[in-house]
Amino acid sequence: MNAVYNFTAGPAILPKDVLIQAQAELLDYKGTGMSIMEQSHRDKEYEALHHEAAANIRKLLSISDDYAVLFLQGGASHQFAMVPMNLLAPGQTADYAASGAWASKAISEAKTIGKVNVAADCGKDRPTRVPAVNELKLTPGAAYFHFTSNETISGAQWKVLPTSEAPMIADMSSDILSRPLNVSDFGLIYAGAQKNLGPSGVTIVIIRKDLAARAPENLPSILKYATHLENDSLYNTPPCFSIYLVALVTRWVMAKGGVAAIETINEEKASRLYKAIDATEFYRGAAAKEYRSSMNVTFNLPSEELESKFAKEATAAGLKGLKGHRSVGGIRASIYNAFPIEGVDALVAFMKDFEKKNG
Ligand SMILES: Cc1ncc(COP(=O)(O)O)c(C=O)c1O
C-alpha cells in the first residue's frame, strides 16, 4: 500500500497505532473468542471500555464530578435539536453566535423550539471569522448561550473563548481535545466523535448535571439528557464499537502527553501550513488571520480551475481529501490530532512545487 496522507474533514484520520490495535483485537477481544462488536453491552468486557472511555475524557479535560460525560447517537446535528428541547423553556430566549454553516444549522433547529437571539453575526464575512468576544450582545436572563468553537467548513476558530452569565454551550465537534479547556466555564459541550475522538456513530456530551434536570416533563425519555445520565449512557444499546475506539483514541492522547502536549504539536502543524500560505501571493488564506483554525486550514488559489487541478494532482500524489467543502469550494486541509506532521511537510512541498509549475 502506498503512503497516503488523509486530510479529510470527517470522518477523519485515526491514529495508526489505534487502528493496528483494533485490527489485532478484532476477532478475539482479550481472549473472549469474540469481537467486541459481538458482545453484549451489559458484559463486563464492554462495560470496562465504556467506563474507561468516559474516564479518559474526564481525565484529559480535568472534568469535575459536577459534570456527566455521555455517549449519545444522532451526531452533533442531533444536539442542535436536543439542546433547545431540553434547555429552552417557553418564554425564554437562547443566545446564539452566528459564525458560519454549523452555527446556522444549530440556530435553525433552535428556532423550531423557541426564541433565539443572534448575539453576533459574522457568518457571511469574508475573510471568514467568528465573532470577537466583545461583539456579543447577550440577553440578560437567557436560557443559555451557544457557540461553535471551530467552524469546520470555513476554517475559522474561536481563539479566545467567550464567557457568559447564562450556561455556555459549545459545539466542539471539530476541535475537542485539540487544546486545553476549562470545562467548568461551560454548561454543556458536545462533539461528534469523527474528527478528534474516534469514528462516526457516537457523540460525546459533557453536561453540568443540574442542567439535565431542566427538560420539560413531556419530552420523550430518549430525548432527555437526564435519561442518559441516570442510565450511564446505557439506556439503550450504545454504539459499542465506536465507543471502544474512543477508549483507544483517548488512551493514545494520554500517551502523547495529554491535551496540552497535543496542542503544542497542533500549533506547530498549523503554523507550518499557514506560513506556506503567507509566503506567496499565489495562495490566500480563507480565514481572517486572528481566527485561523488550527484544525481546518482553508485557502484559495488564483482560480477555481487551479483549485480543481491542485486537489486532483494532490490526490494523485497521495495527499487526499483536500477539496474544500462543496458549499464554499477552495482547498481545506484538515489536520486533526491524529494527523502526522510529516503529512503537513509533504503538503507544503507539494504547494511549492505546484506554484512553480502553475504560478
Ligand atoms: C462543527 C460541526 N458541527 C456539527 C457537525 C455535524 O455533525 P454530525 O454529522 O455528526 O451530525 C459537524 C460535521 O462536520 C461539524 O463540523
PDBQT file of the ligand as one rigid body, heavy atoms in Angstrom, charges set to zero:
ROOT
HETATM    1  C1  LIG A 401     -18.687  21.930  13.862  1.00  0.00    +0.000 C 
HETATM    2  C2  LIG A 401     -19.621  20.851  13.415  1.00  0.00    +0.000 A 
HETATM    3  N1  LIG A 401     -20.819  20.750  13.992  1.00  0.00    +0.000 NA
HETATM    4  C3  LIG A 401     -21.703  19.802  13.627  1.00  0.00    +0.000 A 
HETATM    5  C4  LIG A 401     -21.403  18.892  12.631  1.00  0.00    +0.000 A 
HETATM    6  C5  LIG A 401     -22.419  17.848  12.254  1.00  0.00    +0.000 C 
HETATM    7  O1  LIG A 401     -22.016  16.664  12.787  1.00  0.00    +0.000 OA
HETATM    8  P1  LIG A 401     -22.769  15.286  12.524  1.00  0.00    +0.000 P 
HETATM    9  O2  LIG A 401     -22.566  14.962  11.089  1.00  0.00    +0.000 OA
HETATM   10  O3  LIG A 401     -22.091  14.362  13.467  1.00  0.00    +0.000 OA
HETATM   11  O4  LIG A 401     -24.209  15.481  12.839  1.00  0.00    +0.000 OA
HETATM   12  C6  LIG A 401     -20.166  18.938  12.005  1.00  0.00    +0.000 A 
HETATM   13  C7  LIG A 401     -19.818  17.963  10.955  1.00  0.00    +0.000 C 
HETATM   14  O5  LIG A 401     -18.812  18.041  10.295  1.00  0.00    +0.000 OA
HETATM   15  C8  LIG A 401     -19.245  19.957  12.411  1.00  0.00    +0.000 A 
HETATM   16  O6  LIG A 401     -18.045  20.046  11.830  1.00  0.00    +0.000 OA
ENDROOT
TORSDOF 0
